[in-house]
Amino acid sequence: VGVRRMAPVHDAAEGNDVEALQRLLDANPQLSEAADPCPPLYHACRAGAAEAAQCLLDRGASTTWAGNVDLTPLFGACCTGRDEVVALLLARGVDPTVRNNR
């Protein structure tokens, strides 16, 4: 069984590689919402990549769109114990009452 590879924008978000993330978003701003099956912000939040999450938020990434997995970025951060990212999301005005679609 092969390992599933993510798109470069998702790798950069999950790996907290802000420099690569900025280059990718400069070339194509729509990548901030690219589902693979979830958006880059979800990957960053689940991984605890606070700087990448901040970059995506600064670029206007949706905090409620859950992609094809129907799980919000806040849910991803909470479920993996990423307190710094949870605090960042809440400070940026994320509504904690928004429900997942599952």
Stockholm file with secondary structure:
# STOCKHOLM 1.0

chainA/1-102         VGVRRMAPVHDAAEGNDVEALQRLLDANPQLSEAADPCPPLYHACRAGAAEAAQCLLDRGASTTWAGNVDLTPLFGACCTGRDEVVALLLARGVDPTVRNNR
#=GR chainA/1-102 SS CCCCCCCHHHHHHHTTCHHHHHHHHHHCGGGGGCCSSSCHHHHHHHHTCHHHHHHHHHTTCCSSCCGGGTCCHHHHHHHTTCHHHHHHHHHTTCCTTCCCCC
#=GC SS_cons         CCCCCCCHHHHHHHTTCHHHHHHHHHHCGGGGGCCSSSCHHHHHHHHTCHHHHHHHHHTTCCSSCCGGGTCCHHHHHHHTTCHHHHHHHHHTTCCTTCCCCC
//
